[in-house]
Amino acid sequence: MKWIALLAAGVLGFAVSAGAAETKAGALTIETPWARASAGSAAGAFLTIRNEGADDRLLAVTSPAAGDVQLHVTIKEGDVMKMRPMDGLDLPAQGQAVLQPGGSHIMLMGLKAPLKEGDSLPLTLHFAKAGTVDVVAQVLKAGASGPMAEHDHSHMMMMEQQHTH
């Protein structure tokens, strides 16, 4: 039984570290997939897709963690911010698409369980040309603005100050 627990811990450890890494699929590179912890049955997920090849299109996203996963965009109508579903996301040749809070993003609805900080969230991206790509998103705290904002950079500021004096 101990080896099962060790194996599970190893797999979970890999899944968490894989969420912070890049995933390559042909000419596409999916960078830093992450999601926000949820209090209820919906959550947002975010990532960057770099395209080093020909035009492609993200058609859909699925996840075993949610009953429905949609691509959304946040738009401003007057003084009100609203989310609208998108039927896909174009990935121009030699370009990138950034899915981020306040812009285009992945909306997970009907979560089977709330997402908790530290969890791993499996996502399958469905592309027109690149096919399906599995990634693991790292779940950050509710309201997080991204993985880089979650790290303490005070040591970097101290180093910069030391070099400028």
Protein Blocks (a to p, Z undefined) as FASTA:
>chain_A
ZZmmmmmmmmmmmmmmmmmmccdehjbccehiaddddfblbdcdddddddfbdcdddfbd
cdfkbfbdcddddddehjaccddddfbdcddehiacdddehiacdddehiabdcdehiac
ddddddfklopaddddddddehiabjklmpccklmmmmmmmmmZZ
